[in-house]
Amino acid sequence: MSGLWPLAFAVGILIVYFAPGLPPTWAVAAPILLGLSLACKIPRWRPVAALALGLFWAQIHVVQSLHHPFPEALALSRAPVLVEGRIASIPVVRNGTVRFLFEVEQCSRDGTSLAFAGRVRLTWYRDAPALWAGERWRLPVRLKPPHGYANPGGFDFERWLFGQGVKATGYVRAGAERLDDGAGHFRLARWRQGLSEHLARVLDGARATGLVQALVVGDRSGLERSDWEALTRTGTNHLVAISGLHVGLVAGGLLLVGRWLWSRSARLTLLMAAPRAAVVGAMLAAVGYAALAGFAVSTQRALIMLAVLLGALYWGRTTRPFHALSLALLGVLLWDPAAVLSHGFWLSFGAVGLLLHALGQRLPRQSRAGVWWRAQWAVGIGLAPLLFLFFDRASLIAPLVNLVAVPLFGLLLPLVLIASLASLIPGATLPLTLIAELLGRCLDALIWLGGRDWAALDLSARPFWVWVVAGVAVLLLLAPRGLPGRWLGVLLLLPAALVHPPVPPPGALWFYLLDVGQGLAIVVVTHDGTLIYDTGPSYPGGFDSGRQIILPFLHSQGIVRIDRLVVSHADRDHSGGASALADAMPIGRIQSGEPDQLDLAGARRCRVGDGWEWSGVSFRFLYPDDRATRDNDASCVLKITAGDRSILLTGDASKAVEQELIERFGNGLRADILVAGHHGSATSSSEAFLRTVAPEWILFSSGYLNRFGFPSSEVCARVDALGIASLNTATSGAIELRLDAGGRIEGPWGWRSRAGRIWTHRPGVDGLEEESQCGRSAAP
């Protein structure tokens, strides 16, 4: 089989999974029929048939994944349902909150059975009992379709849920009942959970407890955010996530040891040749370790790749390296076509391909040290374009750190596994404690290295073609020295350094209303400066919109400084992310209606009449005045003007404040774009205010199916009656629009429509409407 076939098969799968929507049946059937008919007659057309089969295979899996979704009508009614089933994952406990996957077998509402089953992701917020994988429960829950924040540069939670096969998310309400404490068919998950908790008890709060749990059973919930940041900045995060390297080390070690031991016995060698016995032992060891990790997707890929290589050894076949890699690619995608959604899929196959490209040519014989350095250099520089494309960041010190870390890890991993299993024997916990101490010191060293400014490089907001060109460049640079034109690789890297993110021209502004759920966060970018108005919410469970939404967005746009931060008032849904922003990025000036309530040094009160101008774009505060105000009525009201177009931001200002503004400014309040006050609450957006402002568009920032029912039906009816167009972040995702100096408005656009894929939740696409959800249909 030609190595081109698996690549063509993979391309077919990519087309389906990354299409804006599910292709119609005829669009899949036609290429299949055409490709097969051509392949039967003309052999060189067989890759076209492979591509068509990839389309077909992906279509089957996508249709199965999207079959019988959770009814949106049920979610919109906010009705609780009763589900029965089993806990399908190791529950993760953090700050008193428990999250777990639940396999729904039966679902009902008010005693009526519902046609819904499958995997859901649940959160148990208060008074959760000790939960074990496999237990059968009857749970009163409130569910909704898989829905996450939708922002440029942000983590695509819906993509992750789709890859996990999750059909709904929700939370547990009072009245849960345990039906069976047995493990059912989740015995492996139960055993892994027991081992993870045993390790936690043995190590008793040791620095490396989370790291040991991650390496042994793939449970990474114990790692702190600072640990992950250090591992990412040093390029060593691949050492923690159980994947091909781990499985390969275990299999390779057993292959060498097993062959030596087996060959010591003449009787055993008569039963089976030592090389073959070693291959069988290595494969069994790899499967065993993958089982410890719960057969995660990354270990499944590793097992398939390993099976191809070990199979060739067992049968004594000579397989060309790239041919073997292409066969492994085919095997992985046949097993799980959704693997293309995982960044790890691309990085793992990319790393192996780069090693074969850099080390597989006929080069002069090198020392082992030279080969090892070349391997680290190949992976470090070769994966950089992918890392920048996926994460906007790559480690600069990864080749040097991995030069030491990988062989050290190769020695420690078997010791960790052996010591962990030995610790199950009473009184045999000392080896694990000593190894955990050593791992803790290694982790502290990585944290120190990762904290250096020069440890990693951030490059964001580059067009896709830049990273394609950079990928070609690194392939040239890693090619054999005698290849003509190899020097062109240096030139092809120049676009990555010279192509900078676009900025608005003088007199224009780019406006982004970010999707932060039930909160508010706005970014305004001009030629000379960047304003952030409000910073979204933060929650005790660890979510912080400043760190997890706003900063990734700013990085994706190439913004490295906040010139002005305005926190309208101190309510948590407006100020929650401010501290994270202040810690991560320089800020020029901070203003708020309640500066004394914020933990921000140098914050000043915004006052009516204050303002500034950036390259022809005017910013003016219309409220508050010098009177003492608190809470919502302390909100800074800001009007932004570019040319003869304007945007009005009112925070959570109430109807009383709106009336004061009408009396003070009258027609001076007119604006083309209005961000609705208080997320669309009936306490704001009075009819008189809307008539005075007379906006073309009103934008709402609210959470999907939020418990307050914002935007309220009263406000929505008022907006509709006045003929004002509207969009809502709850249904549109982040909203973008642009004002130019000539008075033209581009947009607004909803991010869900612009960047939607087959896994993207599109509320309201089935025609369902709800009075309290203004702007249900996202603008194209």
QUICOR-V769911 format. One record per residue. N is the residue number from 1. RES is the residue in one small letter. SS is DSSP state (2 for helix, 1 for strand, 0 for the rest). PHI is phi as a letter, one per 20 degrees, with the letter a starting at -180 (none if undefined). PSI is psi as a letter, one per 30 degrees, with the letter a starting at -180 (none if undefined). Layout:
# QUICOR-V769911
n->[N & N]
res->[RES & RES]
ss->[SS & SS]
phi->[PHI & PHI]
psi->[PSI & PSI]
This chain:
# QUICOR-V769911
n->[1 & 2 & 3 & 4 & 5 & 6 & 7 & 8 & 9 & 10 & 11 & 12 & 13 & 14 & 15 & 16 & 17 & 18 & 19 & 20 & 21 & 22 & 23 & 24 & 25 & 26 & 27 & 28 & 29 & 30 & 31 & 32 & 33 & 34 & 35 & 36 & 37 & 38 & 39 & 40 & 41 & 42 & 43 & 44 & 45 & 46 & 47 & 48 & 49 & 50 & 51 & 52 & 53 & 54 & 55 & 56 & 57 & 58 & 59 & 60 & 61 & 62 & 63 & 64 & 65 & 66 & 67 & 68 & 69 & 70 & 71 & 72 & 73 & 74 & 75 & 76 & 77 & 78 & 79 & 80 & 81 & 82 & 83 & 84 & 85 & 86 & 87 & 88 & 89 & 90 & 91 & 92 & 93 & 94 & 95 & 96 & 97 & 98 & 99 & 100 & 101 & 102 & 103 & 104 & 105 & 106 & 107 & 108 & 109 & 110 & 111 & 112 & 113 & 114 & 115 & 116 & 117 & 118 & 119 & 120 & 121 & 122 & 123 & 124 & 125 & 126 & 127 & 128 & 129 & 130 & 131 & 132 & 133 & 134 & 135 & 136 & 137 & 138 & 139 & 140 & 141 & 142 & 143 & 144 & 145 & 146 & 147 & 148 & 149 & 150 & 151 & 152 & 153 & 154 & 155 & 156 & 157 & 158 & 159 & 160 & 161 & 162 & 163 & 164 & 165 & 166 & 167 & 168 & 169 & 170 & 171 & 172 & 173 & 174 & 175 & 176 & 177 & 178 & 179 & 180 & 181 & 182 & 183 & 184 & 185 & 186 & 187 & 188 & 189 & 190 & 191 & 192 & 193 & 194 & 195 & 196 & 197 & 198 & 199 & 200 & 201 & 202 & 203 & 204 & 205 & 206 & 207 & 208 & 209 & 210 & 211 & 212 & 213 & 214 & 215 & 216 & 217 & 218 & 219 & 220 & 221 & 222 & 223 & 224 & 225 & 226 & 227 & 228 & 229 & 230 & 231 & 232 & 233 & 234 & 235 & 236 & 237 & 238 & 239 & 240 & 241 & 242 & 243 & 244 & 245 & 246 & 247 & 248 & 249 & 250 & 251 & 252 & 253 & 254 & 255 & 256 & 257 & 258 & 259 & 260 & 261 & 262 & 263 & 264 & 265 & 266 & 267 & 268 & 269 & 270 & 271 & 272 & 273 & 274 & 275 & 276 & 277 & 278 & 279 & 280 & 281 & 282 & 283 & 284 & 285 & 286 & 287 & 288 & 289 & 290 & 291 & 292 & 293 & 294 & 295 & 296 & 297 & 298 & 299 & 300 & 301 & 302 & 303 & 304 & 305 & 306 & 307 & 308 & 309 & 310 & 311 & 312 & 313 & 314 & 315 & 316 & 317 & 318 & 319 & 320 & 321 & 322 & 323 & 324 & 325 & 326 & 327 & 328 & 329 & 330 & 331 & 332 & 333 & 334 & 335 & 336 & 337 & 338 & 339 & 340 & 341 & 342 & 343 & 344 & 345 & 346 & 347 & 348 & 349 & 350 & 351 & 352 & 353 & 354 & 355 & 356 & 357 & 358 & 359 & 360 & 361 & 362 & 363 & 364 & 365 & 366 & 367 & 368 & 369 & 370 & 371 & 372 & 373 & 374 & 375 & 376 & 377 & 378 & 379 & 380 & 381 & 382 & 383 & 384 & 385 & 386 & 387 & 388 & 389 & 390 & 391 & 392 & 393 & 394 & 395 & 396 & 397 & 398 & 399 & 400 & 401 & 402 & 403 & 404 & 405 & 406 & 407 & 408 & 409 & 410 & 411 & 412 & 413 & 414 & 415 & 416 & 417 & 418 & 419 & 420 & 421 & 422 & 423 & 424 & 425 & 426 & 427 & 428 & 429 & 430 & 431 & 432 & 433 & 434 & 435 & 436 & 437 & 438 & 439 & 440 & 441 & 442 & 443 & 444 & 445 & 446 & 447 & 448 & 449 & 450 & 451 & 452 & 453 & 454 & 455 & 456 & 457 & 458 & 459 & 460 & 461 & 462 & 463 & 464 & 465 & 466 & 467 & 468 & 469 & 470 & 471 & 472 & 473 & 474 & 475 & 476 & 477 & 478 & 479 & 480 & 481 & 482 & 483 & 484 & 485 & 486 & 487 & 488 & 489 & 490 & 491 & 492 & 493 & 494 & 495 & 496 & 497 & 498 & 499 & 500 & 501 & 502 & 503 & 504 & 505 & 506 & 507 & 508 & 509 & 510 & 511 & 512 & 513 & 514 & 515 & 516 & 517 & 518 & 519 & 520 & 521 & 522 & 523 & 524 & 525 & 526 & 527 & 528 & 529 & 530 & 531 & 532 & 533 & 534 & 535 & 536 & 537 & 538 & 539 & 540 & 541 & 542 & 543 & 544 & 545 & 546 & 547 & 548 & 549 & 550 & 551 & 552 & 553 & 554 & 555 & 556 & 557 & 558 & 559 & 560 & 561 & 562 & 563 & 564 & 565 & 566 & 567 & 568 & 569 & 570 & 571 & 572 & 573 & 574 & 575 & 576 & 577 & 578 & 579 & 580 & 581 & 582 & 583 & 584 & 585 & 586 & 587 & 588 & 589 & 590 & 591 & 592 & 593 & 594 & 595 & 596 & 597 & 598 & 599 & 600 & 601 & 602 & 603 & 604 & 605 & 606 & 607 & 608 & 609 & 610 & 611 & 612 & 613 & 614 & 615 & 616 & 617 & 618 & 619 & 620 & 621 & 622 & 623 & 624 & 625 & 626 & 627 & 628 & 629 & 630 & 631 & 632 & 633 & 634 & 635 & 636 & 637 & 638 & 639 & 640 & 641 & 642 & 643 & 644 & 645 & 646 & 647 & 648 & 649 & 650 & 651 & 652 & 653 & 654 & 655 & 656 & 657 & 658 & 659 & 660 & 661 & 662 & 663 & 664 & 665 & 666 & 667 & 668 & 669 & 670 & 671 & 672 & 673 & 674 & 675 & 676 & 677 & 678 & 679 & 680 & 681 & 682 & 683 & 684 & 685 & 686 & 687 & 688 & 689 & 690 & 691 & 692 & 693 & 694 & 695 & 696 & 697 & 698 & 699 & 700 & 701 & 702 & 703 & 704 & 705 & 706 & 707 & 708 & 709 & 710 & 711 & 712 & 713 & 714 & 715 & 716 & 717 & 718 & 719 & 720 & 721 & 722 & 723 & 724 & 725 & 726 & 727 & 728 & 729 & 730 & 731 & 732 & 733 & 734 & 735 & 736 & 737 & 738 & 739 & 740 & 741 & 742 & 743 & 744 & 745 & 746 & 747 & 748 & 749 & 750 & 751 & 752 & 753 & 754 & 755 & 756 & 757 & 758 & 759 & 760 & 761 & 762 & 763 & 764 & 765 & 766 & 767 & 768 & 769 & 770 & 771 & 772 & 773 & 774 & 775 & 776 & 777 & 778 & 779 & 780]
res->[m & s & g & l & w & p & l & a & f & a & v & g & i & l & i & v & y & f & a & p & g & l & p & p & t & w & a & v & a & a & p & i & l & l & g & l & s & l & a & c & k & i & p & r & w & r & p & v & a & a & l & a & l & g & l & f & w & a & q & i & h & v & v & q & s & l & h & h & p & f & p & e & a & l & a & l & s & r & a & p & v & l & v & e & g & r & i & a & s & i & p & v & v & r & n & g & t & v & r & f & l & f & e & v & e & q & c & s & r & d & g & t & s & l & a & f & a & g & r & v & r & l & t & w & y & r & d & a & p & a & l & w & a & g & e & r & w & r & l & p & v & r & l & k & p & p & h & g & y & a & n & p & g & g & f & d & f & e & r & w & l & f & g & q & g & v & k & a & t & g & y & v & r & a & g & a & e & r & l & d & d & g & a & g & h & f & r & l & a & r & w & r & q & g & l & s & e & h & l & a & r & v & l & d & g & a & r & a & t & g & l & v & q & a & l & v & v & g & d & r & s & g & l & e & r & s & d & w & e & a & l & t & r & t & g & t & n & h & l & v & a & i & s & g & l & h & v & g & l & v & a & g & g & l & l & l & v & g & r & w & l & w & s & r & s & a & r & l & t & l & l & m & a & a & p & r & a & a & v & v & g & a & m & l & a & a & v & g & y & a & a & l & a & g & f & a & v & s & t & q & r & a & l & i & m & l & a & v & l & l & g & a & l & y & w & g & r & t & t & r & p & f & h & a & l & s & l & a & l & l & g & v & l & l & w & d & p & a & a & v & l & s & h & g & f & w & l & s & f & g & a & v & g & l & l & l & h & a & l & g & q & r & l & p & r & q & s & r & a & g & v & w & w & r & a & q & w & a & v & g & i & g & l & a & p & l & l & f & l & f & f & d & r & a & s & l & i & a & p & l & v & n & l & v & a & v & p & l & f & g & l & l & l & p & l & v & l & i & a & s & l & a & s & l & i & p & g & a & t & l & p & l & t & l & i & a & e & l & l & g & r & c & l & d & a & l & i & w & l & g & g & r & d & w & a & a & l & d & l & s & a & r & p & f & w & v & w & v & v & a & g & v & a & v & l & l & l & l & a & p & r & g & l & p & g & r & w & l & g & v & l & l & l & l & p & a & a & l & v & h & p & p & v & p & p & p & g & a & l & w & f & y & l & l & d & v & g & q & g & l & a & i & v & v & v & t & h & d & g & t & l & i & y & d & t & g & p & s & y & p & g & g & f & d & s & g & r & q & i & i & l & p & f & l & h & s & q & g & i & v & r & i & d & r & l & v & v & s & h & a & d & r & d & h & s & g & g & a & s & a & l & a & d & a & m & p & i & g & r & i & q & s & g & e & p & d & q & l & d & l & a & g & a & r & r & c & r & v & g & d & g & w & e & w & s & g & v & s & f & r & f & l & y & p & d & d & r & a & t & r & d & n & d & a & s & c & v & l & k & i & t & a & g & d & r & s & i & l & l & t & g & d & a & s & k & a & v & e & q & e & l & i & e & r & f & g & n & g & l & r & a & d & i & l & v & a & g & h & h & g & s & a & t & s & s & s & e & a & f & l & r & t & v & a & p & e & w & i & l & f & s & s & g & y & l & n & r & f & g & f & p & s & s & e & v & c & a & r & v & d & a & l & g & i & a & s & l & n & t & a & t & s & g & a & i & e & l & r & l & d & a & g & g & r & i & e & g & p & w & g & w & r & s & r & a & g & r & i & w & t & h & r & p & g & v & d & g & l & e & e & e & s & q & c & g & r & s & a & a & p]
ss->[0 & 0 & 2 & 2 & 2 & 2 & 2 & 2 & 2 & 2 & 2 & 2 & 2 & 2 & 2 & 2 & 2 & 0 & 0 & 0 & 0 & 0 & 0 & 0 & 2 & 2 & 2 & 2 & 2 & 2 & 2 & 2 & 2 & 2 & 2 & 2 & 2 & 2 & 2 & 2 & 2 & 0 & 2 & 2 & 2 & 2 & 2 & 2 & 2 & 2 & 2 & 2 & 2 & 2 & 2 & 2 & 2 & 2 & 2 & 2 & 2 & 2 & 2 & 2 & 2 & 2 & 0 & 0 & 0 & 0 & 0 & 2 & 2 & 2 & 2 & 2 & 0 & 0 & 0 & 0 & 1 & 1 & 1 & 1 & 1 & 1 & 1 & 0 & 0 & 0 & 0 & 1 & 1 & 1 & 0 & 0 & 1 & 1 & 1 & 1 & 1 & 1 & 1 & 1 & 1 & 1 & 1 & 1 & 1 & 0 & 0 & 1 & 1 & 0 & 0 & 0 & 0 & 1 & 1 & 1 & 1 & 1 & 1 & 1 & 0 & 0 & 0 & 0 & 0 & 0 & 0 & 0 & 0 & 0 & 0 & 1 & 1 & 1 & 1 & 1 & 1 & 1 & 1 & 1 & 1 & 0 & 0 & 0 & 0 & 0 & 0 & 0 & 0 & 0 & 0 & 0 & 2 & 2 & 2 & 2 & 2 & 2 & 2 & 0 & 0 & 1 & 1 & 1 & 1 & 1 & 1 & 1 & 0 & 0 & 0 & 0 & 1 & 1 & 1 & 1 & 0 & 0 & 0 & 0 & 0 & 0 & 2 & 2 & 2 & 2 & 2 & 2 & 2 & 2 & 2 & 2 & 2 & 2 & 2 & 2 & 2 & 2 & 2 & 0 & 0 & 0 & 0 & 0 & 2 & 2 & 2 & 2 & 2 & 2 & 2 & 2 & 2 & 0 & 0 & 0 & 0 & 0 & 0 & 0 & 2 & 2 & 2 & 2 & 2 & 2 & 2 & 2 & 2 & 0 & 0 & 0 & 2 & 2 & 2 & 0 & 0 & 0 & 0 & 2 & 2 & 2 & 2 & 2 & 2 & 2 & 2 & 2 & 2 & 2 & 2 & 2 & 2 & 2 & 2 & 2 & 2 & 2 & 2 & 0 & 0 & 2 & 2 & 2 & 2 & 2 & 2 & 0 & 0 & 2 & 2 & 2 & 2 & 2 & 2 & 2 & 2 & 2 & 2 & 2 & 2 & 2 & 2 & 2 & 2 & 2 & 2 & 2 & 0 & 0 & 0 & 0 & 2 & 2 & 2 & 2 & 2 & 2 & 2 & 2 & 2 & 2 & 2 & 2 & 2 & 2 & 2 & 2 & 2 & 2 & 0 & 0 & 0 & 0 & 0 & 0 & 2 & 2 & 2 & 2 & 2 & 2 & 2 & 2 & 2 & 2 & 2 & 2 & 2 & 2 & 2 & 0 & 2 & 2 & 2 & 2 & 2 & 0 & 2 & 2 & 2 & 2 & 2 & 2 & 2 & 2 & 2 & 2 & 2 & 2 & 2 & 2 & 2 & 2 & 2 & 0 & 0 & 0 & 0 & 0 & 0 & 0 & 0 & 2 & 2 & 2 & 2 & 2 & 2 & 2 & 2 & 2 & 2 & 2 & 2 & 2 & 2 & 2 & 0 & 2 & 2 & 2 & 2 & 2 & 2 & 2 & 2 & 0 & 1 & 1 & 1 & 0 & 0 & 2 & 2 & 2 & 2 & 2 & 2 & 2 & 2 & 2 & 2 & 2 & 2 & 2 & 2 & 2 & 2 & 2 & 2 & 2 & 2 & 2 & 2 & 2 & 2 & 2 & 0 & 0 & 0 & 0 & 0 & 0 & 0 & 2 & 2 & 2 & 2 & 2 & 2 & 2 & 2 & 2 & 2 & 2 & 2 & 2 & 2 & 2 & 2 & 2 & 2 & 2 & 2 & 2 & 0 & 0 & 0 & 0 & 0 & 1 & 1 & 1 & 0 & 0 & 0 & 0 & 0 & 2 & 2 & 2 & 2 & 2 & 2 & 2 & 2 & 2 & 2 & 2 & 2 & 2 & 2 & 0 & 0 & 0 & 0 & 0 & 0 & 0 & 0 & 0 & 0 & 2 & 2 & 2 & 2 & 2 & 0 & 2 & 2 & 2 & 2 & 2 & 0 & 0 & 0 & 0 & 0 & 0 & 0 & 0 & 0 & 0 & 1 & 1 & 1 & 1 & 1 & 0 & 0 & 0 & 0 & 0 & 0 & 0 & 1 & 1 & 1 & 1 & 1 & 1 & 0 & 0 & 0 & 1 & 1 & 1 & 1 & 1 & 1 & 0 & 0 & 1 & 0 & 0 & 0 & 0 & 0 & 1 & 2 & 2 & 2 & 2 & 2 & 2 & 2 & 2 & 2 & 2 & 2 & 2 & 0 & 0 & 0 & 0 & 1 & 1 & 1 & 1 & 1 & 1 & 1 & 0 & 0 & 0 & 0 & 2 & 2 & 2 & 2 & 0 & 0 & 2 & 2 & 2 & 2 & 2 & 2 & 2 & 0 & 1 & 1 & 1 & 1 & 1 & 1 & 1 & 0 & 0 & 2 & 2 & 2 & 0 & 0 & 0 & 0 & 0 & 0 & 1 & 1 & 0 & 0 & 0 & 0 & 0 & 1 & 1 & 1 & 1 & 0 & 0 & 1 & 1 & 1 & 1 & 1 & 1 & 1 & 0 & 0 & 0 & 0 & 0 & 0 & 0 & 2 & 2 & 2 & 2 & 0 & 0 & 1 & 1 & 1 & 1 & 1 & 1 & 0 & 0 & 1 & 1 & 1 & 1 & 1 & 0 & 0 & 0 & 0 & 0 & 2 & 2 & 2 & 2 & 2 & 2 & 2 & 2 & 2 & 2 & 2 & 2 & 2 & 2 & 2 & 0 & 0 & 0 & 1 & 1 & 1 & 0 & 2 & 2 & 2 & 2 & 0 & 0 & 0 & 0 & 0 & 0 & 2 & 2 & 2 & 2 & 2 & 2 & 2 & 0 & 0 & 0 & 1 & 1 & 1 & 1 & 0 & 0 & 0 & 0 & 0 & 0 & 0 & 0 & 0 & 0 & 0 & 0 & 2 & 2 & 2 & 2 & 2 & 2 & 2 & 2 & 2 & 0 & 0 & 0 & 1 & 1 & 1 & 1 & 2 & 2 & 2 & 2 & 0 & 0 & 1 & 1 & 1 & 1 & 1 & 0 & 0 & 0 & 0 & 0 & 1 & 1 & 1 & 1 & 1 & 1 & 2 & 2 & 2 & 2 & 0 & 0 & 0 & 0 & 0 & 0 & 0 & 0 & 0 & 0 & 0 & 0 & 0 & 0 & 0 & 0 & 0 & 0 & 0 & 0 & 0 & 0 & 0 & 0 & 0 & 0]
phi->[none & f & f & f & f & g & f & f & g & f & f & f & f & g & g & f & f & d & f & f & b & f & f & f & g & f & f & e & f & f & f & f & f & f & f & f & f & f & f & f & e & c & g & f & e & f & g & f & f & f & f & f & f & f & g & f & f & f & g & f & f & f & f & f & f & e & f & l & f & f & f & f & g & f & f & f & f & l & e & f & c & d & d & c & r & c & f & d & b & f & f & d & d & b & l & n & d & d & c & a & e & c & e & f & d & c & b & b & c & l & n & e & f & d & e & c & b & p & e & c & d & d & c & d & e & c & l & f & f & f & d & c & g & n & f & e & c & d & c & f & c & d & d & b & g & g & b & c & f & c & c & g & n & e & f & e & f & f & f & f & f & f & f & e & m & e & d & a & c & r & c & e & d & f & o & f & c & e & e & b & e & f & e & l & e & d & f & f & f & f & f & f & f & f & f & f & f & f & f & f & f & f & e & l & m & f & g & d & g & f & f & f & f & f & f & e & c & m & e & e & f & e & f & f & f & f & f & f & f & f & f & f & f & e & m & d & f & f & f & e & f & f & b & f & f & f & f & f & f & f & f & f & f & f & f & f & f & f & f & f & f & f & f & f & d & f & f & f & f & f & f & b & f & g & f & f & f & f & f & f & f & f & f & f & f & f & f & f & f & f & f & g & e & m & l & g & g & f & f & f & g & f & f & f & f & f & f & f & f & f & f & f & f & f & e & m & e & e & d & f & g & f & f & f & f & f & f & f & f & f & f & f & f & f & f & b & f & f & f & f & f & e & f & f & g & f & f & f & f & f & f & f & f & f & f & f & f & e & d & e & e & e & d & g & f & d & f & f & f & f & f & f & f & f & f & f & f & f & f & f & e & f & e & g & g & f & f & f & f & e & c & m & b & b & f & e & d & g & g & f & f & f & g & e & f & f & f & f & f & f & e & f & g & f & f & f & f & f & f & f & f & f & f & f & e & g & n & d & e & f & g & f & f & f & f & f & f & f & f & f & f & f & f & f & f & f & f & f & f & f & f & f & f & e & f & b & c & d & c & c & l & e & f & g & f & f & f & f & f & f & f & f & f & f & f & f & f & e & f & g & f & e & f & f & m & g & f & f & g & f & f & f & e & f & g & f & e & e & e & d & g & f & c & f & f & g & n & d & b & d & d & c & e & f & e & d & m & e & a & b & b & c & c & c & d & c & f & d & a & c & d & d & d & m & c & m & e & c & c & g & f & o & f & c & f & f & f & e & c & f & f & g & f & f & f & f & e & m & e & d & b & d & f & b & d & d & d & g & b & e & g & f & f & d & d & g & e & f & f & f & f & f & f & d & b & f & c & f & b & c & c & a & f & c & f & f & e & d & e & c & f & n & f & c & e & e & c & g & n & f & a & b & c & c & l & n & e & d & c & c & e & d & a & e & e & f & f & f & c & c & l & g & f & e & g & f & e & c & d & d & c & c & m & d & d & b & c & d & d & c & l & d & g & e & f & f & f & g & f & f & f & f & f & e & d & l & f & f & e & g & b & e & c & c & e & g & f & l & m & n & f & f & f & c & l & f & f & f & f & f & f & f & f & l & f & f & c & c & d & d & d & b & e & f & l & f & f & e & m & e & f & f & f & f & f & f & f & f & f & f & f & e & m & e & f & b & c & c & g & f & d & d & m & g & d & c & b & c & d & d & f & e & n & e & d & d & n & f & d & e & f & f & f & f & d & f & c & f & e & f & f & d & g & n & f & e & n & f & c & b & g & e & c & f & m & f & e & f & f & f]
psi->[k & k & f & f & e & e & e & e & e & e & e & e & e & e & e & e & f & g & l & f & l & k & k & l & e & e & f & e & e & e & e & e & e & e & e & e & e & e & e & f & e & j & e & f & g & e & e & e & e & e & e & e & e & e & e & e & e & e & e & e & e & e & e & e & e & f & k & i & l & k & k & e & e & e & e & e & f & g & k & k & l & k & k & k & a & k & k & g & l & j & k & k & k & k & h & f & k & k & k & l & k & k & j & k & e & k & k & l & k & h & f & k & k & k & i & k & l & a & k & l & j & l & k & j & e & k & h & k & l & k & k & k & k & f & k & k & l & j & k & k & l & k & l & l & l & j & k & l & k & j & k & k & f & l & k & i & e & e & e & e & e & e & f & f & g & k & f & l & l & a & l & k & l & k & g & k & k & k & e & k & g & l & f & b & g & h & e & e & e & e & e & e & e & e & e & e & e & e & e & e & e & e & f & h & g & l & e & g & e & e & e & e & e & e & e & e & g & g & j & g & f & f & k & l & e & e & e & e & e & e & e & e & f & f & g & g & f & f & f & e & j & j & a & e & e & e & e & e & e & e & e & e & e & e & e & e & e & e & e & e & e & e & f & f & j & e & e & e & f & e & e & k & k & e & e & e & e & e & e & e & e & e & e & e & e & e & e & e & e & e & e & e & g & g & h & l & e & e & e & e & e & e & e & e & e & e & e & e & e & e & e & e & e & e & g & g & k & j & k & k & e & f & e & e & e & e & e & e & e & e & e & e & f & e & e & i & f & f & f & f & f & k & e & e & e & e & e & e & e & e & e & e & e & e & e & e & e & e & f & f & l & i & l & k & k & l & l & e & e & e & e & e & e & e & e & e & e & e & e & e & e & e & f & e & e & e & e & e & e & e & f & g & k & k & k & f & g & e & e & e & e & f & e & e & e & e & e & e & e & e & e & e & e & e & e & e & e & e & e & e & e & f & f & f & k & k & g & h & f & e & e & e & e & e & e & e & e & e & e & e & e & e & e & e & e & e & e & e & e & f & f & k & f & g & e & l & k & k & j & l & g & k & l & e & f & e & f & e & e & e & e & e & e & e & e & e & f & f & l & l & f & f & k & k & g & e & f & f & e & e & e & f & f & e & e & e & e & f & j & l & k & l & l & k & l & k & f & l & l & k & k & j & j & l & j & g & b & i & a & k & k & k & k & k & k & l & e & f & l & k & k & k & j & l & g & l & l & l & l & f & f & f & k & j & f & e & e & f & e & e & e & e & e & e & e & f & g & g & k & f & k & j & e & k & k & j & j & e & a & g & k & f & f & f & f & e & g & e & e & e & e & e & f & f & k & k & k & e & k & k & l & l & f & i & e & f & f & k & h & j & k & g & k & l & k & k & k & k & f & l & a & l & k & j & h & f & k & k & k & k & k & f & l & l & a & f & k & k & l & l & b & e & g & f & k & k & k & k & k & k & k & j & b & g & l & l & k & k & k & g & b & g & k & l & e & e & e & e & e & e & e & e & e & e & f & b & f & f & f & k & k & e & k & k & j & k & k & h & g & g & l & f & f & a & h & l & e & e & e & e & e & e & e & h & l & e & k & k & k & k & j & l & k & k & h & l & f & f & g & k & k & l & e & e & e & e & e & e & e & e & e & f & h & k & k & l & l & k & f & e & f & f & a & k & k & k & l & k & k & l & f & g & g & k & k & k & a & l & k & k & e & e & e & e & g & k & a & f & f & k & k & i & k & f & f & g & f & k & l & k & e & g & i & l & h & e & j & k & k & none]
